[in-house]
Amino acid sequence: MFAEVKPLTLFGSLKSITFRLWDESNKKLISFRKLRQLRHEQVRKNEGNSSQEKDRRKDE
């Protein structure tokens, strides 16, 4: 288990300050900024799907 763990460098430790959340799907730490980006992408995707669904309903 621990054989796969990389040592933490000084640069890596400073970079890790921005990591706050655990991403279950990708199994890694992410920042709040990345979470906002993912949420915006999901909203855009859902908006696109809902407009396509409305178009399908009009056609029926």
C-alpha positions in Angstrom: 0.0 0.0 0.0 2.6 2.6 1.0 5.0 1.5 -1.7 2.8 3.4 -4.2 2.9 6.7 -2.2 5.2 9.4 -3.6 7.3 11.5 -1.2 6.0 15.0 -0.5 8.4 17.6 -1.7 8.7 21.2 -0.5 7.0 22.4 -3.8 4.3 19.8 -3.5 3.6 20.7 0.1 3.2 24.4 -0.9 0.9 23.4 -3.8 -1.2 21.3 -1.5 -2.3 24.3 0.4 -4.9 25.0 -2.2 -6.3 21.4 -2.1 -9.3 21.2 0.2 -11.8 18.6 -1.1 -11.7 15.0 -1.9 -13.0 14.1 -5.4 -14.6 10.6 -5.0 -14.9 9.9 -8.8 -11.2 10.7 -9.5 -9.8 9.7 -6.1 -7.8 12.9 -5.6 -7.8 16.2 -3.8 -9.2 19.2 -5.6 -9.4 22.9 -4.9 -12.6 25.0 -4.4 -11.8 26.7 -7.7 -11.9 23.3 -9.5 -15.2 22.5 -7.8 -16.7 25.7 -9.1 -15.4 24.9 -12.6 -16.9 21.4 -12.5 -20.3 22.8 -11.2 -20.4 25.4 -14.0 -19.7 22.6 -16.6 -22.4 20.5 -15.1 -24.9 23.3 -15.2 -24.1 24.1 -18.8 -24.4 20.4 -19.7 -27.8 20.2 -17.9 -29.0 23.4 -19.6 -28.2 21.9 -23.0 -29.9 18.7 -22.2 -33.1 20.5 -20.9 -33.3 22.6 -24.1 -32.9 19.4 -26.2 -35.6 17.7 -24.2 -38.0 20.7 -24.8 -37.3 20.4 -28.5 -38.1 16.7 -28.5 -41.4 17.4 -26.7 -42.4 20.0 -29.2 -41.8 17.5 -32.1 -44.1 14.9 -30.5 
